[in-house]
């Protein structure tokens, strides 16, 4: 009995966290047509004076012959996937248009389904292989999503820290302004009282 098995190869994943000032490009090999290429990124932080900025980055994905696959503009986070039409080297170019350096978490993975012929005496062997393949694919999807969520959590922590710092600075400024206004009010009242006192004596 001839059995067609399906296996998901998990060794095509790359994750990197880098700092970009203007432009950074990465390449990833897709060895088979019909594979699914997954890519995601999160702008963790921007090195603004407030330690937090809402600036995004641009991402252009190009195929092996230079054809443009996808174009993402001014995003702080994005996930994208597509079916590989041509095997070869795929290019991912990030552009930072803000005046500040930005830290980006980037993840790319090629999910390859390898079909193979195998003789099997047990007619239940094919469904078993299929279930194993599905579990492997689901495991990668969980890992991919976990990496995405961790990057989002890191970004949110920095956002919260920046907002807290802003709130503290704002409260200090408002307190100083209130104290200054109170001192000025006391000074003006004192001057007014002294002027009235001199007028009454005359």
Backbone as CSV, one residue per row, in Angstrom:
resi,resn,N_x,N_y,N_z,CA_x,CA_y,CA_z,C_x,C_y,C_z
1,UNK,0.855,-1.189,0.000,0.000,0.000,0.000,0.890,1.237,0.000
2,UNK,0.626,2.177,-0.918,1.410,3.385,-1.032,0.771,4.488,-0.189
3,UNK,1.584,5.128,0.706,1.075,6.170,1.607,1.768,7.488,1.295
4,UNK,0.986,8.552,1.184,1.536,9.895,0.966,1.585,10.608,2.313
5,UNK,2.789,10.853,2.816,2.955,11.499,4.113,3.196,12.992,3.953
6,UNK,2.987,13.734,5.019,3.152,15.196,5.022,3.906,15.599,6.282
7,UNK,5.042,16.300,6.099,5.865,16.718,7.225,6.124,18.214,7.133
8,UNK,6.030,18.892,8.241,6.327,20.323,8.304,7.735,20.511,8.839
9,UNK,8.610,21.109,8.054,9.973,21.363,8.494,10.012,22.691,9.229
10,UNK,10.588,22.687,10.454,10.539,23.851,11.324,11.877,24.575,11.410
11,UNK,12.850,24.225,10.557,14.179,24.784,10.726,14.394,26.040,9.904
12,UNK,13.335,26.603,9.308,13.501,27.779,8.470,13.111,29.062,9.163
13,UNK,13.213,29.123,10.485,12.769,30.302,11.230,13.964,31.153,11.650
14,UNK,13.784,32.458,11.581,14.813,33.404,12.007,14.152,34.511,12.811
15,UNK,14.714,34.837,13.972,14.228,35.944,14.782,15.382,36.851,15.147
16,UNK,15.202,38.139,15.022,16.285,39.072,15.312,15.710,40.363,15.861
17,UNK,16.441,40.981,16.791,16.089,42.295,17.317,17.253,43.236,17.003
18,UNK,16.967,44.337,16.338,18.036,45.219,15.877,17.625,46.679,16.031
19,UNK,18.623,47.562,15.985,18.407,49.001,16.055,18.620,49.572,14.661
20,UNK,17.659,50.363,14.189,17.724,50.937,12.849,17.753,52.454,12.942
21,UNK,18.706,53.051,12.214,18.750,54.517,12.168,18.143,55.042,10.869
22,UNK,18.425,54.369,9.748,17.834,54.806,8.479,17.287,53.626,7.680
23,UNK,18.150,52.629,7.364,17.694,51.489,6.570,18.475,50.230,6.936
24,UNK,17.757,49.122,7.014,18.362,47.817,7.265,17.670,46.782,6.387
25,UNK,18.438,45.891,5.757,17.878,44.864,4.888,18.330,43.475,5.342
26,UNK,17.422,42.515,5.232,17.712,41.127,5.570,17.235,40.235,4.427
27,UNK,17.841,39.051,4.320,17.456,38.094,3.279,17.146,36.744,3.911
28,UNK,16.226,36.021,3.290,15.862,34.697,3.788,15.593,33.786,2.590
29,UNK,16.137,32.570,2.655,16.042,31.630,1.546,14.742,30.832,1.604
30,UNK,14.047,30.797,0.471,12.886,29.919,0.302,13.269,28.895,-0.768
31,UNK,13.424,27.645,-0.360,13.995,26.625,-1.250,12.969,25.935,-2.131
32,UNK,11.677,26.107,-1.824,10.653,25.382,-2.571,9.490,26.300,-2.927
33,UNK,9.000,26.166,-4.140,7.789,26.884,-4.529,6.586,26.259,-3.834
34,UNK,5.625,27.106,-3.468,4.446,26.620,-2.776,4.558,26.676,-1.262
35,UNK,5.770,26.959,-0.738,5.926,27.131,0.704,5.206,28.407,1.157
36,UNK,4.893,28.473,2.432,4.292,29.678,3.004,5.342,30.424,3.812
37,UNK,5.561,31.679,3.474,6.543,32.502,4.181,5.803,33.448,5.128
38,UNK,6.138,33.363,6.406,5.533,34.206,7.441,6.552,35.253,7.881
39,UNK,6.111,36.483,8.036,6.991,37.551,8.526,6.207,38.442,9.488
40,UNK,6.885,38.909,10.532,6.251,39.832,11.472,7.318,40.752,12.055
41,UNK,6.881,41.930,12.483,7.804,42.833,13.167,7.038,43.702,14.154
42,UNK,7.754,44.154,15.167,7.220,45.078,16.167,8.288,46.123,16.463
43,UNK,7.923,47.399,16.387,8.833,48.458,16.816,8.762,48.517,18.340
44,UNK,9.820,48.034,18.985,9.831,47.945,20.438,9.881,49.327,21.070
45,UNK,10.784,50.175,20.562,10.896,51.528,21.112,11.607,52.434,20.131
46,UNK,11.407,53.732,20.322,12.129,54.765,19.581,12.889,55.606,20.589
47,UNK,14.152,55.876,20.282,15.006,56.600,21.229,14.756,58.104,21.150
48,UNK,13.544,58.497,21.536,13.185,59.911,21.569,13.603,60.497,22.917
49,UNK,13.599,61.827,23.055,13.937,62.430,24.350,13.042,61.966,25.487
50,UNK,11.805,61.534,25.141,10.880,61.055,26.171,10.960,59.546,26.355
51,UNK,11.917,58.895,25.651,12.096,57.433,25.708,10.906,56.681,25.139
52,UNK,10.056,57.379,24.452,8.913,56.703,23.828,8.434,57.532,22.654
53,UNK,8.168,56.874,21.559,7.614,57.560,20.397,6.691,56.628,19.648
54,UNK,5.779,57.187,18.904,4.800,56.391,18.178,5.165,56.286,16.700
55,UNK,6.451,56.530,16.391,6.874,56.457,15.008,6.878,55.011,14.529
56,UNK,6.553,54.802,13.270,6.586,53.473,12.688,7.710,53.359,11.685
57,UNK,7.804,52.195,11.058,8.804,51.964,10.023,8.118,51.469,8.757
58,UNK,8.835,51.551,7.647,8.376,50.994,6.381,9.070,49.654,6.157
59,UNK,8.354,48.715,5.536,8.941,47.426,5.171,8.557,47.091,3.737
60,UNK,9.562,46.820,2.913,9.337,46.396,1.532,9.888,44.984,1.378
61,UNK,9.031,44.071,0.898,9.425,42.681,0.680,9.572,42.465,-0.829
62,UNK,10.732,41.953,-1.231,10.993,41.706,-2.649,11.392,40.256,-2.871
63,UNK,11.030,39.750,-4.070,11.309,38.372,-4.424,12.698,38.189,-4.996
64,UNK,13.011,36.955,-5.435,14.357,36.622,-5.930,14.783,37.432,-7.155
65,UNK,13.848,37.850,-7.977,14.198,38.615,-9.183,13.970,40.113,-9.007
66,UNK,13.749,40.538,-7.761,13.580,41.960,-7.478,12.152,42.447,-7.545
67,UNK,11.212,41.558,-7.828,9.808,41.967,-7.888,9.288,42.273,-6.485
68,UNK,8.451,43.298,-6.370,7.922,43.681,-5.067,6.757,42.781,-4.690
69,UNK,6.851,42.190,-3.494,5.817,41.292,-2.994,4.805,42.051,-2.141
70,UNK,5.318,42.909,-1.251,4.431,43.625,-0.329,5.116,44.898,0.144
71,UNK,4.289,45.892,0.482,4.799,47.196,0.908,4.017,47.651,2.136
72,UNK,4.703,47.847,3.245,4.078,48.278,4.498,4.634,49.640,4.859
73,UNK,3.756,50.585,5.200,4.195,51.953,5.470,3.765,52.412,6.869
74,UNK,4.712,53.037,7.576,4.440,53.727,8.853,3.677,52.845,9.838
75,UNK,4.191,51.648,10.069,3.564,50.716,11.013,4.490,50.459,12.200
76,UNK,3.908,50.392,13.396,4.686,50.012,14.569,4.685,48.499,14.769
77,UNK,3.753,47.806,14.119,3.741,46.344,14.169,2.912,45.825,12.999
78,UNK,3.286,44.642,12.527,2.568,44.065,11.378,2.929,42.590,11.257
79,UNK,1.958,41.793,10.784,2.194,40.395,10.434,1.733,40.181,8.990
80,UNK,2.511,39.393,8.242,2.173,39.170,6.834,2.661,37.787,6.421
81,UNK,1.902,37.135,5.566,2.324,35.845,5.029,1.900,35.730,3.574
82,UNK,2.660,34.961,2.812,2.336,34.766,1.397,2.912,33.438,0.926
83,UNK,2.373,32.959,-0.180,2.829,31.704,-0.768,3.985,31.996,-1.723
84,UNK,5.062,31.264,-1.554,6.258,31.459,-2.387,5.970,31.006,-3.816
85,UNK,6.097,31.931,-4.757,5.870,31.616,-6.167,7.161,31.219,-6.882
86,UNK,8.288,31.756,-6.404,9.599,31.447,-6.992,10.572,31.133,-5.871
87,UNK,11.276,30.008,-5.985,12.272,29.701,-4.969,13.477,30.614,-5.139
88,UNK,14.139,30.894,-4.019,15.292,31.787,-4.056,15.364,32.659,-2.831
89,UNK,16.138,33.735,-2.938,16.388,34.621,-1.813,15.360,35.748,-1.791
90,UNK,14.658,35.880,-0.663,13.676,36.956,-0.485,14.277,38.037,0.419
91,UNK,14.021,39.283,0.061,14.659,40.413,0.731,13.620,41.230,1.519
92,UNK,13.990,41.615,2.730,13.138,42.407,3.616,13.908,43.677,3.995
93,UNK,13.462,44.816,3.498,14.159,46.076,3.746,13.300,47.007,4.606
94,UNK,13.831,47.375,5.766,13.169,48.297,6.683,13.726,49.697,6.472
95,UNK,12.840,50.695,6.554,13.248,52.094,6.463,12.676,52.861,7.644
96,UNK,13.550,53.605,8.326,13.151,54.442,9.449,13.244,55.902,9.013
97,UNK,12.089,56.568,8.907,12.065,57.955,8.431,12.086,58.966,9.574
98,UNK,12.049,58.480,10.825,12.077,59.398,11.970,13.526,59.798,12.254
99,UNK,13.735,60.901,12.964,15.104,61.331,13.283,15.730,60.539,14.433
100,UNK,14.989,59.582,15.000,15.468,58.834,16.149,15.715,57.366,15.777
101,UNK,16.682,56.752,16.434,16.901,55.322,16.255,15.703,54.552,16.820
102,UNK,15.368,53.437,16.164,14.257,52.614,16.627,14.708,51.167,16.762
103,UNK,14.220,50.498,17.806,14.528,49.089,18.029,13.388,48.237,17.482
104,UNK,13.728,47.305,16.582,12.716,46.504,15.886,12.953,45.023,16.164
105,UNK,11.875,44.312,16.459,11.899,42.861,16.604,11.326,42.254,15.325
106,UNK,12.119,41.444,14.626,11.734,40.910,13.313,11.802,39.386,13.341
107,UNK,10.772,38.743,12.797,10.685,37.285,12.786,10.243,36.840,11.400
108,UNK,10.952,35.869,10.822,10.574,35.338,9.501,10.715,33.818,9.521
109,UNK,9.796,33.152,8.858,9.785,31.686,8.857,9.184,31.175,7.559
110,UNK,9.785,30.125,7.030,9.241,29.442,5.856,8.711,28.088,6.302
111,UNK,7.393,27.895,6.161,6.782,26.612,6.487,6.795,25.727,5.260
112,UNK,7.625,24.670,5.291,7.763,23.781,4.135,7.049,22.462,4.380
113,UNK,6.204,22.079,3.463,5.482,20.814,3.533,6.158,19.833,2.570
114,UNK,6.862,18.852,3.126,7.598,17.895,2.301,6.767,16.630,2.118
115,UNK,6.389,16.367,0.883,5.641,15.150,0.577,6.630,14.015,0.258
116,UNK,6.319,12.827,0.715,7.194,11.700,0.418,6.345,10.439,0.288
117,UNK,6.850,9.521,-0.512,6.166,8.244,-0.725,6.785,7.195,0.189
118,UNK,5.938,6.409,0.788,6.439,5.410,1.725,5.475,4.221,1.741
119,UNK,6.058,3.020,1.714,5.227,1.822,1.811,4.794,1.603,3.261
120,UNK,3.551,1.257,3.441,3.057,1.029,4.800,2.072,-0.131,4.785
121,UNK,2.213,-0.970,5.779,1.296,-2.093,5.894,0.027,-1.690,6.627
122,UNK,0.145,-0.681,7.497,-0.999,-0.251,8.297,-1.728,0.867,7.569
123,UNK,-2.991,0.659,7.274,-3.757,1.672,6.552,-4.006,2.910,7.399
124,UNK,-3.794,2.830,8.718,-3.975,3.979,9.601,-2.706,4.827,9.713
125,UNK,-1.639,4.423,9.020,-0.371,5.140,9.116,-0.458,6.531,8.482
126,UNK,-1.179,6.643,7.370,-1.303,7.937,6.669,-2.009,8.974,7.539
127,UNK,-3.151,8.669,8.141,-3.792,9.653,9.026,-2.900,10.053,10.198
128,UNK,-2.104,9.104,10.701,-1.217,9.408,11.822,-0.159,10.434,11.409
129,UNK,0.436,10.235,10.229,1.426,11.190,9.727,0.809,12.563,9.512
130,UNK,-0.407,12.561,9.028,-1.087,13.833,8.785,-1.333,14.576,10.099
131,UNK,-1.734,13.833,11.135,-1.974,14.463,12.427,-0.670,14.993,13.034
132,UNK,0.417,14.239,12.872,1.724,14.701,13.359,2.120,15.991,12.662
133,UNK,1.907,16.047,11.351,2.246,17.249,10.584,1.430,18.443,11.057
134,UNK,0.139,18.210,11.307,-0.721,19.299,11.779,-0.286,19.793,13.153
135,UNK,0.112,18.856,14.027,0.575,19.245,15.363,1.857,20.064,15.276
136,UNK,2.776,19.663,14.390,4.027,20.405,14.213,3.752,21.807,13.691
137,UNK,2.825,21.904,12.753,2.482,23.213,12.212,1.821,24.074,13.291
138,UNK,0.931,23.480,14.080,0.270,24.225,15.155,1.284,24.673,16.201
139,UNK,2.295,23.830,16.479,3.332,24.191,17.440,4.098,25.412,16.958
140,UNK,4.458,25.426,15.681,5.174,26.599,15.166,4.292,27.844,15.251
141,UNK,3.012,27.707,14.881,2.114,28.864,14.930,2.021,29.438,16.345
142,UNK,2.017,28.543,17.346,1.987,28.999,18.735,3.277,29.738,19.078
143,UNK,4.426,29.184,18.648,5.708,29.818,18.920,5.811,31.168,18.213
144,UNK,5.335,31.203,16.974,5.354,32.449,16.196,4.503,33.512,16.889
145,UNK,3.304,33.118,17.325,2.398,34.048,18.003,2.963,34.464,19.362
146,UNK,3.625,33.534,20.059,4.211,33.847,21.354,5.322,34.892,21.199
147,UNK,6.143,34.711,20.176,7.204,35.685,19.921,6.608,37.053,19.625
148,UNK,5.547,37.076,18.847,4.853,38.321,18.504,4.314,39.002,19.761
149,UNK,3.652,38.205,20.622,3.059,38.758,21.836,4.134,39.254,22.811
150,UNK,5.255,38.530,22.891,6.347,38.979,23.757,6.892,40.330,23.291
151,UNK,7.041,40.485,21.981,7.521,41.759,21.444,6.512,42.874,21.720
152,UNK,5.223,42.566,21.566,4.185,43.544,21.863,4.191,43.919,23.343
153,UNK,4.429,42.910,24.208,4.480,43.172,25.647,5.659,44.077,25.991
154,UNK,6.815,43.803,25.368,7.990,44.655,25.595,7.702,46.095,25.181
155,UNK,7.058,46.244,24.021,6.732,47.587,23.544,5.779,48.283,24.508
156,UNK,4.742,47.557,24.969,3.747,48.161,25.861,4.368,48.569,27.192
157,UNK,5.325,47.755,27.678,6.000,48.097,28.929,6.767,49.405,28.788
158,UNK,7.434,49.567,27.640,8.180,50.802,27.396,7.222,51.978,27.228
159,UNK,6.095,51.726,26.547,5.077,52.780,26.392,4.565,53.227,27.751
160,UNK,4.240,52.258,28.628,3.725,52.588,29.960,4.762,53.344,30.781
161,UNK,6.022,52.917,30.674,7.092,53.598,31.399,7.234,55.037,30.912
162,UNK,7.167,55.212,29.569,7.265,56.561,29.021,6.104,57.438,29.438
163,UNK,4.894,56.865,29.440,3.714,57.635,29.845,3.774,57.983,31.325
164,UNK,4.255,57.059,32.159,4.386,57.338,33.587,5.392,58.458,33.816
165,UNK,6.502,58.405,33.072,7.518,59.441,33.208,6.962,60.796,32.788
166,UNK,6.184,60.778,31.697,5.557,62.024,31.257,4.599,62.559,32.312
167,UNK,3.819,61.642,32.915,2.847,62.060,33.924,3.553,62.669,35.137
168,UNK,4.689,62.062,35.539,5.449,62.599,36.671,5.993,63.978,36.340
169,UNK,6.570,64.114,35.141,7.119,65.415,34.731,6.017,66.473,34.658
170,UNK,4.853,66.061,34.146,3.742,66.999,34.037,3.267,67.434,35.427
171,UNK,3.174,66.458,36.347,2.733,66.786,37.711,3.726,67.715,38.394
172,UNK,5.028,67.468,38.190,6.051,68.337,38.782,5.973,69.745,38.213
173,UNK,5.756,69.833,36.891,5.646,71.143,36.253,4.413,71.892,36.764
174,UNK,3.275,71.163,36.848,2.050,71.797,37.339,2.202,72.237,38.792
175,UNK,2.889,71.430,39.610,3.107,71.805,41.009,3.979,73.049,41.106
176,UNK,5.055,73.077,40.280,5.939,74.244,40.287,5.191,75.485,39.817
177,UNK,4.353,75.332,38.796,3.574,76.467,38.295,2.585,76.960,39.351
178,UNK,1.976,76.011,40.080,1.028,76.379,41.127,1.721,77.122,42.268
179,UNK,2.902,76.624,42.670,3.670,77.293,43.723,4.084,78.685,43.267
180,UNK,4.541,78.781,42.010,4.946,80.082,41.471,3.789,81.068,41.440
181,UNK,2.618,80.575,41.024,1.436,81.443,40.976,1.031,81.889,42.376
182,UNK,1.151,80.977,43.349,0.798,81.331,44.729,1.753,82.381,45.285
183,UNK,3.052,82.203,45.024,4.039,83.175,45.498,3.794,84.544,44.860
184,UNK,3.506,84.527,43.544,3.230,85.783,42.843,1.982,86.449,43.390
185,UNK,0.956,85.644,43.681,-0.294,86.191,44.226,-0.059,86.822,45.603
186,UNK,0.717,86.143,46.459,1.036,86.687,47.780,1.826,87.984,47.642
187,UNK,2.772,88.003,46.714,3.593,89.200,46.511,2.736,90.380,46.058
188,UNK,1.820,90.120,45.092,0.965,91.189,44.587,0.015,91.698,45.673
189,UNK,-0.535,90.785,46.455,-1.421,91.193,47.546,-0.663,92.014,48.588
190,UNK,0.577,91.607,48.856,1.389,92.347,49.822,1.686,93.758,49.313
191,UNK,2.019,93.866,48.016,2.280,95.182,47.446,1.035,96.055,47.471
192,UNK,-0.117,95.437,47.157,-1.367,96.176,47.156,-1.706,96.670,48.573
193,UNK,-1.495,95.802,49.557,-1.768,96.159,50.945,-0.861,97.304,51.408
194,UNK,0.436,97.199,51.046,1.375,98.266,51.423,1.003,99.587,50.769
195,UNK,0.586,99.537,49.509,0.196,100.762,48.800,-1.023,101.400,49.456
196,UNK,-2.011,100.553,49.822,-3.208,101.088,50.475,-2.859,101.675,51.843
197,UNK,-1.921,101.017,52.532,-1.514,101.471,53.845,-0.848,102.866,53.751
198,UNK,0.011,103.043,52.761,0.669,104.343,52.574,-0.330,105.418,52.199
199,UNK,-1.333,105.025,51.368,-2.352,105.989,50.952,-3.183,106.440,52.131
200,UNK,-3.508,105.526,53.032,-4.345,105.865,54.193,-3.592,106.776,55.171
201,UNK,-2.273,106.615,55.266,-1.475,107.452,56.146,-1.389,108.878,55.627
202,UNK,-1.348,109.015,54.312,-1.304,110.345,53.722,-2.656,111.026,53.884
